[in-house]
Amino acid sequence: MTDEVKTEEEAPQTPIKLGARYWRLWTASVISNLGDGVATIAYPWLASAVTRNGLLIGLIAVAQRLPWLVFTLPAGVITDRVDRRKIMVSMDIVRATVTLGVAFAVLARQGTLPAPEEIAAGLELTTDSVLYLVVLLASLFFGFAEVLRDNAAQTILPAIVEPEGLEKANGQMWGVEMVANSFVGPPVGSLLIGLAFALPFFFDAGTFAVAAALVWLISGTFRADGADASKGQKIDWKGEISEGFGWLWRHPLLKPMAIILGFMNGLGMVTFATFVLFAQEVLHTSAFEFALLGTGAAIGGLAGTFLASKISSKLGSGTALFLTLSASVFITAIIGVSSHWLIVWAAFGLFTFTAILWNVITVSLRQTIIPDRLLGRVNSVYRFFAWGMMPIGSVIGGLLVVGTEAVGSRELALRMPWYVAAASYVLLLLYAAPKLTTEKIEAAREAGIAAKEASGESTDPGMVVDDAIAESGIQGAPPPIDEEL
């Protein structure tokens, strides 16, 4: 009898353990995203109760996304110099405070706001200038806090999870975000609005406070490589931003990937800037039905969580990304011609499935290949492209509605952003297809791993060194694709 020696391929694989620190971060994400899910109903419904003007509705989306255009690059420098856990905690406290301010403003004017069923019927009303200004400013301040907080969140996960566990950790994080953000939160939000217009805002503020406390309990120091050495020194904002920008701009894969994602997210906001009006006046949804639209995204997101890695492995990462872009063309066109919310519900599910597929491939790739000392800045530059297009898309969406309504019907005006976006996705697909191939993605991954190994970067999540560690990314329902998501 001879002993058989198992090859490495035949040997059973040890299950990847994510650790207690990851699960604290995961729990904070669950609670925070539950509040976000409530807010996805509360804020659009509040905006539509304050004004029915498509451009004014679009400007609220602009205010929320504008910080991603003007603050993303400085946020990357801050993230690479300050403990990332402390940034997340501080920004969650800021978001809780801002949301609490909106809650009290709504409470003060609750008697003058129309009931949810009146809003769903497309009630004509005069713009409440004071409350509109409150919502506009709150969206702007909230956006600045979100930029810094999310950039820090993108850079903290690799300090907690082994490189081989990042896809699993990201997948589980996105899966629970989808459930909380799109499946549980919106129905809860519609229920709270029915009880009192201010209630969902108080609820959302509470979730930010609890999330801040949970992140604070994560042990360790999360500063980037070299951050301690530069402590107390004057920040060379231009030089540090230029270093991150230059690294991304010279990368043959991440540069076109960031540009493509920027156009995808921009086109997403062309359609979603005025979506609440489209849902109310074209799809004829109630507050509860509007909330249920998000459950389609949640189901698609959950399916994507379980299947994304398998699809990527079977089809190849480049083919999987091509599938995402192709789906965007057809889904956008289908929604544009739809008149029933159930069709849009199913379309959202397919959209989010492909969005998770995109995220799992691209975010894990960035986590793998970007050097730790540059990760905050490079991620911020990447998000500058990815999210910076969103306020521009929001303005275009609002202008399309107002401009079309001036020469055509209100229904055609609310459908027009979807028609324009679908046609634009076709052009984007033609540009992206030769640039995001499986061969190019895998070559970049291998080169990034080799470079990190050569530089001796730490990959042990149990060892938190004084002078730093690594980074990551996350996000939610349509849009954006990345939140990086």
ChimeraX attribute file (.defattr): number of C-alpha atoms within 10 A of each C-alpha:
attribute: neighborCount
match mode: 1-to-1
recipient: residues
	/A:1	3
	/A:2	4
	/A:3	5
	/A:4	6
	/A:5	8
	/A:6	9
	/A:7	8
	/A:8	8
	/A:9	7
	/A:10	8
	/A:11	9
	/A:12	9
	/A:13	8
	/A:14	6
	/A:15	7
	/A:16	13
	/A:17	12
	/A:18	16
	/A:19	13
	/A:20	12
	/A:21	20
	/A:22	20
	/A:23	16
	/A:24	18
	/A:25	21
	/A:26	22
	/A:27	17
	/A:28	22
	/A:29	25
	/A:30	23
	/A:31	24
	/A:32	24
	/A:33	27
	/A:34	29
	/A:35	28
	/A:36	25
	/A:37	30
	/A:38	29
	/A:39	25
	/A:40	20
	/A:41	26
	/A:42	24
	/A:43	19
	/A:44	19
	/A:45	22
	/A:46	22
	/A:47	23
	/A:48	26
	/A:49	26
	/A:50	24
	/A:51	20
	/A:52	20
	/A:53	19
	/A:54	26
	/A:55	22
	/A:56	23
	/A:57	26
	/A:58	27
	/A:59	21
	/A:60	27
	/A:61	27
	/A:62	24
	/A:63	22
	/A:64	23
	/A:65	27
	/A:66	25
	/A:67	24
	/A:68	26
	/A:69	20
	/A:70	14
	/A:71	18
	/A:72	25
	/A:73	28
	/A:74	18
	/A:75	25
	/A:76	28
	/A:77	24
	/A:78	20
	/A:79	31
	/A:80	26
	/A:81	22
	/A:82	19
	/A:83	20
	/A:84	27
	/A:85	24
	/A:86	18
	/A:87	21
	/A:88	25
	/A:89	22
	/A:90	17
	/A:91	22
	/A:92	26
	/A:93	21
	/A:94	22
	/A:95	26
	/A:96	24
	/A:97	17
	/A:98	19
	/A:99	26
	/A:100	19
	/A:101	18
	/A:102	22
	/A:103	20
	/A:104	15
	/A:105	16
	/A:106	22
	/A:107	17
	/A:108	12
	/A:109	13
	/A:110	14
	/A:111	11
	/A:112	10
	/A:113	16
	/A:114	16
	/A:115	16
	/A:116	20
	/A:117	14
	/A:118	13
	/A:119	23
	/A:120	23
	/A:121	13
	/A:122	17
	/A:123	17
	/A:124	12
	/A:125	14
	/A:126	11
	/A:127	16
	/A:128	14
	/A:129	11
	/A:130	12
	/A:131	20
	/A:132	20
	/A:133	13
	/A:134	15
	/A:135	23
	/A:136	21
	/A:137	17
	/A:138	19
	/A:139	24
	/A:140	20
	/A:141	17
	/A:142	23
	/A:143	22
	/A:144	23
	/A:145	22
	/A:146	21
	/A:147	29
	/A:148	26
	/A:149	24
	/A:150	23
	/A:151	31
	/A:152	31
	/A:153	22
	/A:154	26
	/A:155	28
	/A:156	26
	/A:157	26
	/A:158	26
	/A:159	29
	/A:160	31
	/A:161	27
	/A:162	20
	/A:163	20
	/A:164	13
	/A:165	17
	/A:166	24
	/A:167	22
	/A:168	20
	/A:169	24
	/A:170	24
	/A:171	26
	/A:172	16
	/A:173	23
	/A:174	30
	/A:175	25
	/A:176	24
	/A:177	30
	/A:178	31
	/A:179	23
	/A:180	25
	/A:181	31
	/A:182	31
	/A:183	23
	/A:184	22
	/A:185	29
	/A:186	31
	/A:187	23
	/A:188	21
	/A:189	30
	/A:190	26
	/A:191	18
	/A:192	19
	/A:193	23
	/A:194	16
	/A:195	11
	/A:196	15
	/A:197	26
	/A:198	22
	/A:199	20
	/A:200	29
	/A:201	27
	/A:202	19
	/A:203	22
	/A:204	27
	/A:205	26
	/A:206	20
	/A:207	23
	/A:208	28
	/A:209	20
	/A:210	19
	/A:211	26
	/A:212	26
	/A:213	15
	/A:214	20
	/A:215	22
	/A:216	17
	/A:217	13
	/A:218	16
	/A:219	13
	/A:220	17
	/A:221	19
	/A:222	29
	/A:223	28
	/A:224	28
	/A:225	22
	/A:226	16
	/A:227	19
	/A:228	16
	/A:229	10
	/A:230	11
	/A:231	11
	/A:232	8
	/A:233	8
	/A:234	7
	/A:235	13
	/A:236	10
	/A:237	13
	/A:238	11
	/A:239	11
	/A:240	19
	/A:241	20
	/A:242	17
	/A:243	15
	/A:244	23
	/A:245	21
	/A:246	13
	/A:247	17
	/A:248	22
	/A:249	18
	/A:250	10
	/A:251	12
	/A:252	13
	/A:253	17
	/A:254	23
	/A:255	17
	/A:256	17
	/A:257	18
	/A:258	22
	/A:259	17
	/A:260	21
	/A:261	24
	/A:262	25
	/A:263	21
	/A:264	28
	/A:265	23
	/A:266	28
	/A:267	29
	/A:268	27
	/A:269	31
	/A:270	31
	/A:271	31
	/A:272	23
	/A:273	30
	/A:274	31
	/A:275	22
	/A:276	24
	/A:277	26
	/A:278	22
	/A:279	23
	/A:280	22
	/A:281	19
	/A:282	22
	/A:283	19
	/A:284	18
	/A:285	22
	/A:286	18
	/A:287	24
	/A:288	20
	/A:289	20
	/A:290	24
	/A:291	26
	/A:292	23
	/A:293	25
	/A:294	30
	/A:295	26
	/A:296	25
	/A:297	30
	/A:298	28
	/A:299	23
	/A:300	25
	/A:301	33
	/A:302	23
	/A:303	19
	/A:304	27
	/A:305	26
	/A:306	16
	/A:307	16
	/A:308	26
	/A:309	20
	/A:310	13
	/A:311	15
	/A:312	19
	/A:313	11
	/A:314	11
	/A:315	13
	/A:316	17
	/A:317	26
	/A:318	21
	/A:319	16
	/A:320	24
	/A:321	25
	/A:322	20
	/A:323	16
	/A:324	21
	/A:325	24
	/A:326	18
	/A:327	19
	/A:328	26
	/A:329	21
	/A:330	17
	/A:331	19
	/A:332	25
	/A:333	19
	/A:334	17
	/A:335	22
	/A:336	23
	/A:337	15
	/A:338	14
	/A:339	16
	/A:340	14
	/A:341	20
	/A:342	15
	/A:343	15
	/A:344	24
	/A:345	21
	/A:346	19
	/A:347	23
	/A:348	27
	/A:349	26
	/A:350	22
	/A:351	27
	/A:352	29
	/A:353	26
	/A:354	27
	/A:355	30
	/A:356	34
	/A:357	29
	/A:358	25
	/A:359	28
	/A:360	27
	/A:361	19
	/A:362	21
	/A:363	22
	/A:364	24
	/A:365	20
	/A:366	21
	/A:367	25
	/A:368	24
	/A:369	19
	/A:370	25
	/A:371	21
	/A:372	26
	/A:373	22
	/A:374	25
	/A:375	27
	/A:376	32
	/A:377	31
	/A:378	28
	/A:379	32
	/A:380	31
	/A:381	29
	/A:382	27
	/A:383	26
	/A:384	25
	/A:385	23
	/A:386	28
	/A:387	31
	/A:388	24
	/A:389	26
	/A:390	31
	/A:391	27
	/A:392	19
	/A:393	29
	/A:394	30
	/A:395	24
	/A:396	21
	/A:397	34
	/A:398	28
	/A:399	19
	/A:400	23
	/A:401	27
	/A:402	19
	/A:403	15
	/A:404	18
	/A:405	17
	/A:406	11
	/A:407	10
	/A:408	12
	/A:409	11
	/A:410	17
	/A:411	15
	/A:412	17
	/A:413	23
	/A:414	28
	/A:415	23
	/A:416	21
	/A:417	29
	/A:418	26
	/A:419	19
	/A:420	18
	/A:421	24
	/A:422	22
	/A:423	14
	/A:424	15
	/A:425	23
	/A:426	15
	/A:427	11
	/A:428	17
	/A:429	19
	/A:430	13
	/A:431	13
	/A:432	18
	/A:433	15
	/A:434	11
	/A:435	16
	/A:436	21
	/A:437	18
	/A:438	17
	/A:439	11
	/A:440	15
	/A:441	20
	/A:442	15
	/A:443	11
	/A:444	20
	/A:445	18
	/A:446	12
	/A:447	12
	/A:448	19
	/A:449	15
	/A:450	12
	/A:451	15
	/A:452	17
	/A:453	11
	/A:454	9
	/A:455	9
	/A:456	8
	/A:457	15
	/A:458	17
	/A:459	19
	/A:460	14
	/A:461	19
	/A:462	13
	/A:463	13
	/A:464	19
	/A:465	16
	/A:466	15
	/A:467	15
	/A:468	24
	/A:469	27
	/A:470	31
	/A:471	29
	/A:472	29
	/A:473	29
	/A:474	24
	/A:475	25
	/A:476	30
	/A:477	29
	/A:478	19
	/A:479	24
	/A:480	24
	/A:481	26
	/A:482	26
	/A:483	20
	/A:484	22
	/A:485	22
